[in-house]
């Protein structure tokens, strides 16, 4: 057991160390590509968009991708390994009861996909609203003297309140849908738990299984539902990173300034 615990601690440390490098290297490359892209974009791109929104893509959206890579992917790896271990232990006890547990997986997947599909639009709206709010704040503070000179404070405040409300509503919906995954997963897991208890009781009365085996199997089935719920919740959170990454890639896909032709004359 001591050797197993030491191996587990070392594996956890190695996983965190590797994923830290992967996450930071990814966002480092993204920031560099965005910075180089901004230098190649035409002036009309900056005139047609908000500077704050551009900054939000380079900071908030990339930071969202970074935090998700750092935390969520390591949890997914751990959860998948736990699921494999629990299935192996349950198969060693009884194949029929294991089949009941595995039969609940399609319901987990269907519920998670349905919620994730709705959450993706909310997370995309949240990132867009955050960029719009950042753009408004940046412009108002940068042009503070102009706003004061022309008496536009009430208009600025009304615009801020409207954009702040949009961010609140999209953020609330996104977080609510993310939070709804766990209780729904627990409900599905409890249904499977009841079926296992009933079938296991029948096997005990028929002397096909010992009472201790059923108790152990129930314990494994409850433990199996935890990483499944974790994967479903994380898959929903990944929608936030996908929304942020989509905004970054939109910037990277913008048409660039046409370079000077080979016969262009350099003006001193």
N, C-alpha and C positions, 0 to 999 in steps of 0.2 A: 504493500500500500504506500509506503514511503517513497519507493521508486516511482510509482504511478503519479503521486502528488507532485514530485519533483519534475517529472516529465510534463505534467499538465501546466505547472508554473512556467517552465521554460518555453513551452509551446505558446502560451498566452503572451509572454514577453516578446517572443520572436514575431508573432502575428501583429502585435501592436507596433513593433519596431518597423516591420516591413510596410504595413499599411500607412504609417506616418510618412515614410519616404515616398510611397506611391501617391498619396494624396497631395503632399506638398510639391512633388515634382510635376504633377498634373496641373495644379493651379499656377505654379511658376511658369510653366510653358504657356498656359492660357493667357496670363497677364502679359507675358512678353509678346505673344502673337497679337493681342489686342492693341498694345502700345505701338507695335510696328504697323498694324493696320491703320490706326488713326493717322499716322504720318503719311499714308498713301491715299487717304480719302480726299475727295474734292471739297472745296469750300461749301458747295451747295448742301452737302450732307450736314455740316454744322449749322448752316443757316436754317435748314428745315426742321431741325430737331432741338431738343432742350439739352443744354450742357449738363444739367443735373442728371438727366436720364442716361446720358452717355457715361457719366461717372458712376451711376448706380449699376450699370452693367459691368463695369470694371471692378467694382468693389463689392456691393451687396450680392449680386448674382454669382460672382466667382466664389465669394466666401460661403454662400449656401452650398455650392458644389463641393467645396473643400470640407466643410463640416459633415456633410452626408457621406462622402467617401471615407472620412476618418472614422466615423462612428458606425454607420449603418452596415457597411460591407463586412466589417469584422464581426458584427452581431449575426449577420446572415451566415457567415462561415461557421461560427460556433453552433448556431441553431441547426444547420444541416448535419453537422457531425453528431450532435446530440440525437437528432431524429434517427440517424442510421443506427446508433448504439441502442436506442430504446426498441427499435423494431427487431434488432437481432436478439435482444433479451426476451421480448415477447414471443417471438417465433420459437425460442427454446422451451417455452412453457406450453403454448398451445397454438396451433395454426388457425383454428376456427375463430377463436377470440381475436387473434391478430388480424384476420380478415375483416372482422367487424370494425376494428379501429381504422384500418386502411380504407374502408368503405366511406368513412366520414371525410376523407381528403378532398373528393370532388366538391363537397358542400363548402369546405373551407375555401377552396380556390374560387368557386363561383361567387361567394359572398365578397371575398377580397377584391376580385376583379370588378365587380359591380360598383363597389365603393370607390375603388381607385380611379375608375373611369370618370366618375363625377368629381372626385377630388382634384384630378389633374386640371380641369378647367378653373377651379377655384384657386389653386396654387398659381396657375398662369396669370389669373387676374390679380392675385396678391402681388406678384413680382412686378407686373405692369403698373399697378397703383403705387407701389413703393417707388418705382422710378419716376413716375409723374410727380409724386409729392416731393421727392428729392430735387427734381428739376425746378419746381415752383419755389422751394425754399432757397435754392442756390441763386436763382434769378432775383428774388426779392431782396436777399441780403447783399448781393453784388450791386444791385441798382437801388440801394436803400435811399440815397440822396435824390434820385430821380422820382421815386415813389413819393417821397415827402414833398418834393417841389411841386408836383402836380396833384397832390391831395388824393392819391389813389389807395390810401391805407384801408378804407372800408372794402374796396373791391378786392384788394389783396387778401384781406381776412376772410371774405366770403369764398374766394377761390380755394384758400387753404382748408377751410372747414369742409367744403364739398369733396376735395381730394382726400382729406383725412377720413371722411365718412366712407368713401369708396374703399379705402384701404382697410378700414375696420370691418366692413361687411364682408369683403372677400377673404380677409384673414380669419374672421370668425367662422365662416362656412368651411374653409379649408381645415381649420383645427378641429371643428366639430366632427367632420367626416373622418378625420384621422383618429379621433378619440372613440368614434363609434365602432371601430374595427374590433378592439379588444373585447367588449362585452358580447358582441355577436359571435366571435370565435369561442368565447367561454360557453355560450349557450349551445353551440354545436358540439363542443367537447363534452358537455354534461349529458347531452342526449346519448352520445356514444357510451358514456360512463354508465348510464342506466341500462342500456342494452347489454353491456358486458356483465353487469351485476346480475341481471336476470338469467342470461345464458350460462354464466358461471355457476349460479346457484343450481340450475338444472343439471350441469355436469357433476356438481358435488353430490347431489342426491342420487345420481346414476353411477356414482363411484368412478367416473372418468377422470376426475381431477380431485386433488386434495384441497382442503379449505385454505391451507397456507399458499398453495399455488395461485388460487383465485385472488387472495389478498395481495400477493406480490404482483400479479398481473394488473390488478386495478391500480396499484401504485405506479406501475410503469405507464399505464395508459394515461393517467393524470399527468405524469411528467412529460409524456409524449405531446400532449396538447399544448404545453407551454411554449416549446420552440416553434410549433406550427403557428400559434398566435403571434409569436414574436416576428416570424418571417412575414406574416400577413400585414402586421403593423408597419414593419420596416418598408415593405413594398409600397405601402401607401405614402410613407414619408419620402420615398425616392421621387415621388411626383414633384415635390418641391425642388429638388435638385434638377430634375428634368426641365422644369419650367425656367429655372435660372440659366441652365445650359443652353436652352433654346434661344433665349434673348442674347446670350453671348455669341452664339453661332450666327444669329441674324446680323449682328455687327460684322462678324468676320466674312460674311457672304456679300456685303455691300459692294457695288461696283467701284473700282478704284479710279484714281486720276490717270488719264492717259499720259504715258511718259512722252518726253520730247522726242521728235523724230531724229533720224541720223543727221539730217541737214540743218538742224536748228542752230541759230546763231546766238551765242552767249552775249548778252548785253552787260557792259560794265556799268 
